[in-house]
């Protein structure tokens, strides 16, 4: 299990890279096996046979020279005419001491082995100085016999052609695989982007199913699901709008009747209850409406935060400090974002005396934080605070005005814009709500 986990760590994560690996890796392994077999069985064997043949010719000429040194000129001419072997006697010369190794060392090893098996004398050879020839030298009493042999007579020279064919075909297959896999992965990537955009409330009308049959089926299923969700949200919004419209008329009549009644404590209590009913009704409608009714665009969060601060000061003269960074712009819907941030600020104002609204950029995200000096929320109850209609009366007893939808609406808005909201302990001693959005 540990070995498997270690392998997975180095495997590619993307579908394109994995598909390419599945296709190319077996082909590459097969090519390596074929190449290894070719060089081990065929090329090495042929090279060894050619080297042994040339080594035999060199040994024969060396033996003939030592037995009949006076006939060297005649034997040299016959060797060139019959075996293509150029022989030269360098009197008084000695064997070189420096050696240069060929790129394919197997060639040098094969020739050295063949010469060692056939010659009793000391020898030296060079396979790198001349592109078309091999220089072989043998020590004799008078000096050195130098043999110039055509390279094709010593080694099998077609090995590089085989390698070129192997590399060329593998490269061509890899290129074809890259094009094919890219075309297959592209519809999947488009489907993922369309689903992600729909999750952020950005509907892509131009998305069309493409690719393989299974990918098209998944795309059609996504389109059907998207249409059902859109119809559901439209029906929910229409239902809540109808209920709100139907309730506004009797609420208005009740407010008018209360306004005509003589002033009393009962009248003031009824007016307060009526105001809370209207506020709750507006909150229900905002929660049901969600992101509908506005197209996404560029939203200047810096200006939006300053606007929220001014609204708070204008409405109740509240104490709110602003620490806003300039130039914070995202793509989204301004009205839902303002409503979400206003909910967070109102929560802070309801449960604390001092509120700080700050916004800054951190790497690829923008974070807007609301700090208060209220009682805060214990960490075990922070997940419960995001649930709809959750009031957390035990920990935040001041939560009497709303119906427990403020944080739920704010989190839905954040997630619809590709972000989220987290609750932390504030430096002011209360709660810190951080709205994190992609820049």
Protein Blocks (a to p, Z undefined) as FASTA:
>chain_A
ZZmmmmmmmpcfbfklmmmmmmmmmmmmmmmmmmmmmmmmmmmmmmmmmmmmmmmmmmmm
mmmmmmmmmlmmmmmmmmmmmnopacdddehiacdfbdcddfblmlmmmmmmmmmmmpmb
dcdddfklpmkbccdddddfklpadddddfklmpccklmmmmmmmmmmmmmmmmmmmmmm
mmmmmmmmmmmmmmmmmmnopacfkbccedjfklmmmmmmmmmmmmmmmmmmmmmmmmmm
mmmmmmmmmmmmmmmmmmmpccdfklmmmmmmmmmmmmmmmmmmmmmnmmghiacddddf
klmmmmmmmmmmmmnopacdddddehiacdddfklmmmmmmmmmmmmmmmpmbdcddddd
ehjaccdddddfbebjafklmmmmmpghiaolmlmmmlmmbnolmmmmmmmmmmmnopac
dddddfkopacddddddZZ
